[in-house]
Amino acid sequence: MPLDPLWKRALKAVVDIKEPPPPPPPEPIPQSAYDELDGALTIQQRRAQRQASTRPEPAPVPEAAQSPVDADGLVDFPALYAQAGVPSVPFTAEQAQEMLSHMPANVSEEARQQVISVTLAALGRSVGGTPEAIVADASRKQAALRAFRASRGDQLVELTSAAQARMAALEREIESSRAVIEQAKQQYQTLSEACEAEETSLDSVVDFFSRTSA
């Protein structure tokens, strides 16, 4: 156990206690080491900045939960119309289309018109199924479909452009890597031939002096 400082001073008055010398201070790191480290960090940061500036960002893709289209491209038309703000009506254009599709094909156009007029007249009192309302509903939905297709077409163009830019950047990186590999191969070929020539030269020295010592 170490001696208490008071006892140590008392003993030193009688006995010369030899204590180990303090350890030498650590050698200071030369400034050149710091300069070299700073230079390496600066080069690395500049390289990262160049790579970040040349890497295109992908175009934003609408969230799946907000899209009326599933992964296979099937469209939920009621959701699309609701998203486009098309107002709901009691008697829709789809219902009118279904009514028309159930009429016999051999019925003349005049007869079809009469049947539809009588039917709409009966429905008009309860659901508001008038020709004007049906045409307006169909027109609004057509406009929503055209706008949706145009919007998705623009997104496709942006996505394609961003993907092609990314592909071009990757191709440039691939070509750069191939050039590095090719340069390394050529360097190895040169140094390998030089080493072989030097080895052959040294073989002649070994052979000569081996015969001399024998």
C-alpha positions in Angstrom: 0.0 0.0 0.0 1.3 3.5 -0.7 2.6 5.5 2.2 0.6 8.4 3.5 2.2 11.7 2.3 2.8 12.8 5.9 4.7 9.6 6.7 6.5 9.9 3.5 7.9 13.3 4.4 8.9 12.1 7.8 10.8 9.1 6.3 12.5 11.3 3.8 14.1 13.2 6.6 15.8 10.0 7.7 16.0 7.7 4.7 16.5 8.8 1.1 13.6 7.3 -0.7 14.3 7.0 -4.4 11.2 7.5 -6.5 11.0 6.6 -10.2 11.5 9.5 -12.5 8.4 10.9 -14.2 7.8 9.6 -17.7 9.1 11.8 -20.5 6.5 14.0 -22.2 5.1 12.7 -25.5 6.8 13.9 -28.6 4.8 16.5 -30.4 3.1 15.5 -33.7 4.8 17.4 -36.5 2.8 19.9 -38.4 3.4 18.1 -41.7 1.3 15.2 -40.4 -1.6 17.6 -39.8 -1.1 19.2 -43.2 -1.1 15.8 -44.9 -4.3 14.8 -43.1 -6.1 18.0 -44.0 -5.1 17.6 -47.6 -6.5 14.0 -47.7 -9.8 15.1 -46.1 -10.1 18.1 -48.5 -9.6 15.8 -51.5 -12.2 13.3 -50.2 -14.8 16.1 -49.6 -14.3 17.6 -53.0 -14.7 14.1 -54.6 -17.9 13.5 -52.6 -19.3 17.0 -53.7 -18.6 16.3 -57.4 -20.3 12.9 -57.2 -23.3 14.5 -55.5 -23.6 17.3 -58.0 -23.6 14.9 -61.0 -26.0 12.4 -59.6 -29.6 13.3 -60.8 -32.4 12.9 -58.3 -35.3 10.7 -59.3 -38.6 12.3 -60.1 -41.1 12.1 -57.2 -43.7 9.3 -57.6 -47.2 9.8 -56.2 -47.9 7.8 -53.1 -49.7 4.5 -53.7 -52.4 5.3 -51.2 -53.4 8.5 -53.1 -53.3 7.0 -56.5 -56.5 5.6 -58.2 -54.3 3.2 -60.2 -52.9 -0.1 -58.8 -49.5 -1.7 -59.5 -50.9 -3.4 -62.7 -52.3 -0.1 -64.1 -55.9 -0.9 -63.4 -57.9 2.3 -62.7 -60.4 2.8 -60.0 -62.6 5.2 -61.9 -64.9 6.3 -59.1 -61.8 7.2 -57.0 -60.4 9.0 -60.0 -63.5 11.1 -60.4 -63.7 11.8 -56.7 -60.1 12.9 -56.7 -60.8 15.2 -59.7 -63.7 16.8 -58.0 -66.4 15.5 -60.3 -69.7 15.9 -58.3 -71.8 12.9 -57.7 -75.2 12.8 -59.3 -78.3 10.6 -58.6 -78.4 9.1 -62.1 -74.9 8.7 -63.6 -73.6 8.4 -67.1 -72.5 4.9 -66.3 -76.1 3.9 -65.4 -77.3 5.4 -68.6 -74.7 3.4 -70.5 -75.8 0.2 -68.8 -79.4 1.0 -69.7 -78.4 1.4 -73.3 -76.4 -1.8 -73.4 -79.4 -3.9 -72.3 -81.5 -2.8 -75.2 -81.8 -5.3 -78.1 -79.4 -4.6 -81.0 -82.1 -4.9 -83.6 -84.1 -2.0 -82.2 -84.1 1.0 -84.5 -82.6 4.3 -83.4 -85.9 6.0 -83.3 -87.4 3.2 -81.1 -84.4 3.4 -78.8 -84.8 7.2 -78.5 -88.5 6.7 -77.6 -87.8 4.1 -75.0 -85.0 6.1 -73.4 -87.2 9.3 -73.4 -90.1 7.4 -71.7 -87.7 5.8 -69.2 -85.9 9.1 -68.3 -89.3 10.8 -68.0 -90.3 8.3 -65.4 -87.0 8.4 -63.6 -86.7 12.2 -63.8 -89.2 12.8 -61.1 -87.3 10.7 -58.6 -83.6 10.7 -59.5 -83.3 13.6 -61.9 -82.3 11.5 -64.8 -82.5 14.1 -67.6 -80.6 14.0 -70.9 -78.9 17.3 -70.0 -77.7 16.0 -66.6 -76.4 12.7 -68.1 -74.5 14.6 -70.8 -73.0 17.0 -68.2 -71.9 14.1 -66.0 -70.3 12.3 -68.9 -68.6 15.4 -70.1 -67.1 16.2 -66.7 -65.8 12.6 -66.4 -64.3 12.8 -69.9 -62.5 16.0 -68.9 -61.2 14.3 -65.7 -60.0 11.3 -67.7 -58.1 13.6 -70.2 -56.5 15.6 -67.4 -55.5 12.4 -65.5 -53.9 10.9 -68.6 -52.0 14.1 -69.4 -50.8 14.3 -65.8 -49.6 10.7 -65.8 -48.0 11.3 -69.2 -46.0 14.2 -67.8 -44.9 12.1 -64.8 -43.8 9.4 -67.2 -41.7 11.9 -69.2 -40.0 13.2 -66.0 -39.4 9.7 -64.7 -38.0 8.5 -68.0 -35.7 11.6 -68.2 -34.4 11.1 -64.6 -33.9 7.4 -65.1 -32.0 8.0 -68.4 -29.8 10.6 -66.8 -29.0 8.2 -63.9 -28.3 5.4 -66.4 -25.9 7.7 -68.3 -24.1 8.6 -65.1 -23.8 4.9 -64.2 -22.4 4.2 -67.7 -19.8 6.9 -67.2 -18.8 5.4 -63.9 -18.6 2.0 -65.5 -16.4 3.3 -68.3 -14.2 5.0 -65.8 -13.8 1.8 -63.8 -13.0 -0.1 -66.9 -10.3 2.5 -67.8 -8.8 2.1 -64.3 -8.8 -1.7 -64.6 -7.2 -1.5 -68.1 -4.5 0.9 -66.8 -3.8 -1.4 -63.9 -3.4 -4.3 -66.3 -1.0 -2.4 -68.5 1.0 -1.3 -65.5 1.2 -4.9 -64.2 2.3 -6.1 -67.6 5.1 -3.6 -67.8 6.3 -4.2 -64.3 6.0 -8.0 -64.7 8.2 -7.8 -67.9 10.7 -5.6 -66.1 10.9 -7.9 -63.1 11.4 -10.9 -65.4 14.2 -9.2 -67.2 15.9 -8.2 -64.0 15.5 -11.7 -62.7 17.1 -13.1 -65.8 19.9 -10.6 -65.5 20.5 -11.7 -61.9 20.4 -15.4 -62.9 23.5 -14.8 -65.1 25.3 -13.3 -62.1 24.3 -16.2 -59.9 25.4 -18.7 -62.5 28.7 -17.0 -63.1 29.7 -16.7 -59.5 28.4 -20.1 -58.6 30.8 -21.6 -61.2 33.6 -19.4 -59.8 33.1 -20.5 -56.2 33.0 -24.1 -57.3 
